[in-house]
Amino acid sequence: MRVRTALGRVALAALTVTSPALTAAPARAQTAPLPAITDDQGRTLLLHGLNTAGSAKGPDGLPWVKREDVVREARELGTNSVRYLVQWKNVEPEPGRYDDAYLDDVAERVAWYGQQGMHVILDMHQDIYGPAACEGSGNGAPAWATFTDGMPCTPQDPWVLTYLQPGILRAYDNFWNNTGKHPELVQRYTAMWQHVARRFSRVPAVLGYDLMNEPFGGTRQFGFFEGPILTPFYQGIVNAIRKVDGDNWVFVEPQALGSNEGAETSLGTVRDPRPSGPRIVLAPHFYPGGVDLGGSYDGVAKMLVQAQFTLWKRNMPAAARRLNAPMWLGEVGGMGQDAPGAADFTGDWLTMADELGIGWAYWSNDPGSSGITDGKGEPTLFAKLLARPYPRAVAGTLTSVTHTSGTLTVTWRNKPGVAGPRKSGSPPPRRSPRPTGTGRGGRPGTRPATSCRCGPTLERRPTASR
């Protein structure tokens, strides 16, 4: 889920420091447009959705949702995507034996989203390595793939500090083969992903695969981890997936420590052997300043968090350009609705995403103060803020998305050879807003941009246009 600021403050002193020799070239702020995630018709996709769900980190690896919950989400939020959590321990309970009954259960739920016109990103989730690494903590890795070498672990508060326990550090070091003892673990993880991709390669609702949630390098961090270890790890999985799935997108995350707060990433280029062009997406998370650990977004705290907004907005898009990859905000949120500044924080990250032209997956759809419904099933503050119109699919290159005074304005440049209608998602109004396209003159040698103005909509409930 989230490796956040509380961990960062301690880990920087406890773990290996970055070596300049092992760090990729610094990301630099640019204004060039980011590459786009596209559908099979070539249309630009702007993915708005939820993480489903924290409850999937339990023993059975399945979320709390039922079909009617998915229908309600589509109707009341207008989401067009979902980051759907799965766990390695459930996919491969024993070495080389895959639980296809579990994958059938996942496929059933994926179909619910597909019926609502949503794109599904399967996220291989892990936090604190796995439940066998520290009793009472963690999710992800199976017991057979957990080697702590007898080192102790005691769950900590806040939970992210558990990452610094000796048993957790050793479990990660053994997985990444930092110890030189367990090269088979990455091999098994890679084979597991190939099995999952083979199972879902022809499922229309599945858009892609998020290879590992918030990678953590154990005792190797930053330039010692992302370049020499994490990048080839991703490359091996991409190569394996492409043997069974030549079309779906592959989402790769930088290490969470630092990047979640806007620090530069040293992740190297992951090459896609796909003959018709790469489909690799950079999928960082954004959890600045501990706002989701009981913090606030006001006063001095707000000033500090805004500085992290500035860093993230500069460094993450610059990394995506360096890697020549689209970008997608895979996790954001987590603040309680009663926390000071919760509405302002949400509005600011939504504006940031619009300015960058990227999609997002809010954490999470679990009921509660930080979810979209409270414990009684009533919409929270966040449901109201996330429920706003947006361009779901654009037959061209998206150039800007803005919300001003209840009006959505979208501009794009037409792209030759792109088929299919433009689609927007918006709250269900008393009368449906009808987007209209108007030509805007471009500079010589460029195609004119087109603009769509839709509104007013701020007080309306959302729907997905399909």
N, C-alpha and C positions, 0 to 999 in steps of 0.2 A: 504494500500500500504506500507508505510514505517514510522515506529516510530523511529526517527533517533537521531543522536548525539545532535543536538540542543535541543531536548526535554530532553535527558538524563542529560545534564548539569544543567538544571533547576529543573527537576523533583526530582532528588536525594535530593535536599534541601527542596522541597515543600511537598514531600509525605513521608509516613511512611518508616523508615529505616528497613533493614532486621534484623530479629531476628534469631540468630544462632540456637535457639531451634526449629525453624520452617523450617530450611533449610535442604534440602537433603544432603547426604554425598557428599563431594566435588568430582567433576570429576577428574580423574587422567589420564594423558597421557599414552596410551598403544599402542602396535604395533599389537595386535590381529586384524585380518580382521573383518570388519563390516559384519553383516548379509546382505543379498541381497534382493532386490525387484525382484520377479520372475514372469514369466507368467504361464499360466495354464499347460505348458509343463515342467515347472521346470527350464527353462533357466533364467540365470541372465539378468536382463534388466538394461541398462545404459540409462537413460532418458535424452535426450537433447531437449529442447523446449523453447517456449516463453509464457509469460503471455498474455492472450487475454481476455480483454484488458482494459486499463484505461477508454476507452469510455463506457464500460459496467457498470460504476459506475453512469451513468446518469439515468434519470427518467424511461426509459423503460427497463433498466437492460440488454441491449443487446449490443454486441460489433459492431464495424464499419465494420467488415470483411464480405465479400461475398465468395461464393464458389471458385471463381477464385483466390481470395487472398490466400486461404488455399492451393490450387493446386500450386500456385507460391511458397509459403513458403516451401512446401515439396520438390519441384524441386530445388530451389535455396539455401536453407539452409540445407536440409537433416534432418530436425527435425523428431523425432519419437514420440513426445508427446506435450501436451499443458496443461497449467494450465488455465482452463476456468472459468472466474469470473461469479458468480451469486449473487443475493442479496435476503436477507430474505424478505425485503419489497415487492419484486415482487412475491416471491413464496407465501407469506401469507399476502395479503393486508388487511385482517380482521381476527380477532382471530378465528382460526379453519376453515377458508375458504381459500382453496388453489386455486391459479390461474393456472389451468392445461393448459390453452392456452399459458401462458408464458412458462411452462415447455415443451410444444410441440415446441415452437420456439427454446428453448435451444436444444431439441432433434434433430431438423432439422440441427442445426449447428454442433452438436456433430457428426452427420452422415457424414458431410463434412470431418471432420478429420478422421473418421473411414475409409472413402473411400481412404484416402491417407496412410493408415496403421499406423495411429498415435494413441497412448494411451491418453485418456482424464482423467485429474484429475479435478473434479468439486470443485471449491474453493468458499466457502460461505464468500464473501468479506465484510469487513467493515473497515471504517476509521472514527475516531471521532464519533463513535457510529452510527449515522444516521442523515439524513437531518433535521429531526424534532427537533434534540437536539440543533442545532445552525444554524439559518437561513443563507444560503449561504455557508454552509460547510457540509462535512460528507456524508457518504453513508452506506447502510447496513440495519439497523433496521427500521421497519415500525413505523409510527407515533403513532399507538395505543400501541406500546411497549416502548414508550419513556416517561419517567417520570423525569423531571428536577426539580420538586417541586418549580417552579417559579424562580429558580436561573438563573442569567444572563449568556449570552455567546456572545462574540464578536469575529469573525474570526480574526486570528492573522497571522502575516508574520514574519518568515516562518510558513507555515500552521500547522506544527506539534506542535507548541506552543499552538494551540487551545485546545489540550488535557488537558491543565491546567486550562481552564476556569471553573468556578464553576458549570455551567449548565452541562458541559460534565462529570465532575467528578461525579456529582449526578446521571446522566443518567446511567453511568456504575455501580455505587454503588447500584442503584435500580435493574439493570439487574442481578447482581451477588447476590442480596438479602443481601448485606452488611447492608442495612438499616432495614432488617426484614419485609419490607412492601410488597414485590412483588415476592414471591416464584413461582408464575405462569409463570413468564417470561422465566426462564430456562426450565420449563416444556413445554411451547409452542415451544421454540426453538428446543428442543429434538424431539417433535412430528413432527415438520416441517422437520427435517432431516430424520426421518423415512419415511415420505411421499416421499421425494426426492429419497431416496434409493430404495423404492419400485418401483418408476417410472423407475429408470435406472438400476435396478439389472440385467436385462437380455439384456442390450444393450452392445454388444461385445466391442465397442470402449472404454467404460468407465472402467478405471483401478481402480479408487478409489475416495475418498471423503476427501477434506481438510476442517476440521470441522469449523475452524474460522480463518480468516486472522488476524495476529498480535494481539492476545488478550491483552487487557489493563485492569488492575484491579481496576481502579478508585483510591480511596485513600488507597487501599491495594496493595502492590507491593512485588515482589521478594518472600521471604520465607513465607510472610503472604498471598500470592496470589496463587502461582503455586502449592504448596503442598496441602493446605487445601481446595482450591476453584476450581482451574483450573483442577487438576487431576480428582476429582470426577465428575466434569462437563463433561469431555471427556468420563469417564467411563460410565456414564448414556447414552450418545449418542451412544457409541459403542454397549452397550447392546440392545438399541432400534433398531439400524441398523441390528444387527445380527438376529433379529426376521424376517426380510424381505429380507436380503441379506447376505448369508453365505460365499461369496467368494471375493468380492472386497476389496482392500486395504483401510485402514483408515489412513489418514495423520493428525498428531497432531503437533501443533506448540508450542514452548515455548513462554513466554511473550516476546514481541518485545524489550521492554526497557532493555538494557544491553546485551541481547543475540545477537541482531543484530550487536553489536560491539565486540562480543567474550566473554562476561562475562559468568560465569557458570550459569546453569539453575537448579532450584529446582524442576522441573517437576517430578512427581512420575510415577511409572509404571502403564500403562493402560493395563489391562488384556483383552485378546480377548477370548470370550467364543467359538470361532470357533473350532469344534472338531478336524479338521485336521491340526491344528497349527495356531499360531498367524499371522495376517497380519496387523500389526501396524507399521507405519513409522514415525520417527522423522523428521520434516520438518522445520528447522530453516531458517531464512533469513540472508543475509550478506550485511550490509550497514555501512562500517567503516568510521569514521572520517568526516562525512558530505560530502563525495566526490560527492554525487548526489544532494547536496544543493548549487551548484556553487563552490565547493571546487576544489582543484587540487591534483595531485599525483606527486609532485616534491618537492625538497628541504626538509625543515623540516616537511612539511605536509606528504610527502611520508614516512619519518621515523616513524611518529606517526601511520600512517595507516598500515605500515608493522608490527608494534607491535601488532595491532589488528588482522592482519592476523595470527600471531603466537598464540594469545589467542584463536581465533576462531578455528584454526586447532587443538588445543589441547583440548579445552573444549567441543565443539560440538560432535566430534567423541567419546570422553570419555563418554558423556551423553548417546549417542546411545548405546554404549556397556553396560553401566549400566542398560539401559532399555531393552537390548537385542532386539534392533530394527534396521532395515535398516535406512539409512539417505538419505535425498534428499534436495538439496538446492532450496527452493521454490521460492525465489526472490533474484536477484542480478543484479547490473548494475545501470542504472539511470543517469550515467554521460554523459554530453554533449560531442559530438565527438570533439569539438574544445577546450575542457578543457585541460590544461597542464597535460600530463601524461595519457590521456584517454586510449591510446593503451597499455601502460605498465600495467595499472591497470587491464584491461580486460585480458591481457595475464597472469598476475599473478593469478587472481582468476580461470581462466581456468586450469592453471597448478595445483593449489591447489585441484580443483575438481578431476583432473586426478590422482593426488597422493593419494587422499583418496578413489578413486574408486567410486565416487558418481555422480549422475546425477544432472541436474540443469534446472531451468526455468528462462530465462532472462526477466527482466522488461524493456520494454514490446514491443509488436508489433505495438504500436501506432506510426504513422508517426511523425517524428520530429528529432531533433538533438540527442536525446538519444535512438531513436528507431533503427530499422534495415533499414528503408527507410526514406528519408527526406521528406519535404513537397511537393517535385516534384515527389516522387515515385522512386527516385534513391537510390541505396544501400548506406548505410552509412559505416563509418569505422567499426562499430560493426558487420554488416552483413558479411564483409570480414573476420573478426576475428573469428566469430562464425561458419563460413562455413568451417569446417575441418572434416576429417574422424574420425570415432569412432566406437567401437563395439556396435551395437544396441542390440544384444541378443547373449549370450554365453552359450553353452551347458556345463556348468561346473561352477567352482568357479573362478571368476575374481581375478587375483592376482596383475596385474599392467597394467597401460596404460601410454605410454609416447609418446611425439612428439619431435623428434630430427632431425634437418636438413632436414625437409620435409618428414620424415619417421614416420609413426605410428607403434609402437610396442605394441602388446597386448599379455599378458601371462595369462594363466588360468590353472586350474587343472580339469581334467575330473571328472565328478560326475556320479556315477552309477544311472541308471534309468531315466536320463534326456533325453528326446526325442527332435527331431527337429534339423534343421541345425543351425549353427552359422551364424549370419548376421552382416554385417557392413554397415555403412552409410559413403559415401565419396563424394567429389566433382566430377561432371561429367568430366572425363579427356578426353584427345584426344584419349587415349586408356585406357580402364578400368583397374585400378590396380587389380591384382588378388592375394588376400591373400593366402599364402601357410602356412600350418601347419608343424612345425618341432618339434620332440620330444626333450625335455630337461631332462636330468636325474635328478630324485629327490633323496632325502635322503632315506635311508632304511626305509620302513614302510610308505612311502608317494607315491602318484601317481605322475608320471612325469608331469611337466608342459608343456604346449604347447604354442608355440609362433607364432604370425602372424605379418609379416612385410609388410606394404603397403605404397607405395609412389614411387617417390616424388609427393606431392599433394598440397603444400601450395599455389600455384598460380592458382589452378583450382576451378571451381565453384562446389557447392555441389549437390549431389543427394541422394535420399534414396534408398537403395537396398531393394527390397521387394520380 
